[in-house]
C-alpha cells in the first residue's frame, strides 16, 4: 500500500479507528500544532502542553505512543492496512476509470488528474 492510499483511508474512514488509534492520532495532531505554534517563551509552550495532557488531547501512555513509532506516515500505513483488512467491504477506493488514480474523495465524480467526469 502506498502512502497516498493510506492517507485516503485514514482521512475518510477514521470511523474505523480503534480507540487506541484515535488517541494516537489525536496526540500526534495536537503535538504537531504544539510544535509548530508560536509562543512568547518556552514556559507558555509547556503550559499549553500540560493543559493538552490534562484535557486528554495528548497522552504519555507508552502503548499509545508506540503506535506512532516510525512517524505519522508509518502510522497511516499500518492503520490503513488494518482498516482495509477488517472492513474491506465498507472501504471504497474511488478510482478514476480512465487513469486509475484515486479521486479526491470517496464521493467525487471527477478526476483531479486527468479531468475524466463520471457524473
CORPE-V705144 format. One record per pair of residues at least 12 apart in sequence whose ideal C-beta (glycine too) atoms are under 6 Angstrom apart, sorted by the first residue. I is the first residue (numbers start at 0). J is the second residue. If there is no record, write none. Layout:
I J
I J
//
This chain:
0 80
2 72
5 75
5 76
5 79
6 75
7 101
8 79
8 82
9 75
9 78
9 79
11 105
12 82
12 90
15 82
15 86
19 63
20 78
22 58
22 63
23 63
23 66
23 67
25 56
26 57
26 58
27 67
27 71
29 51
29 56
29 57
33 48
91 105
93 105
93 107
95 110
95 115
97 113
97 115
98 112
98 113
100 112
//
